Amino acid sequence: MWFMILGRDGPEGLARRPALRPAHLQRAAALAAAGRLLLAGPLLDEPGDSGRPQGSLIVGDFADAAEAEAWIAADPYVSGGVFAEVEVRPFRQVLP
């Protein structure tokens, strides 16, 4: 089942992202390689290239909410203090 994972950056998120980004992306790439990632990317404070990350959105395939929560809990953006809040919710893709 698809789950939406929304991570909202804390006050130090922007400063901590660069060091943790490679490990964060590696985990997302592994999910994608397993065919379990629908989409992922940063939430920006304004449109375009000038936007700074304020959080991240990940939509992945997990057996249940507990698996999705455990997966994101092990993410470097959580353990490294980028995300101050994380929300996990079921997601139904309608389009395309």
Secondary structure by P-SEA (a helix, b strand, c coil): cbbbbbbbbccccccccccaaaaaaaaaaaaaaaccccbbbbbbcccccccccccbbbbbbcccaaaaaaaaaaccccccccccbbbbbbbbbccc
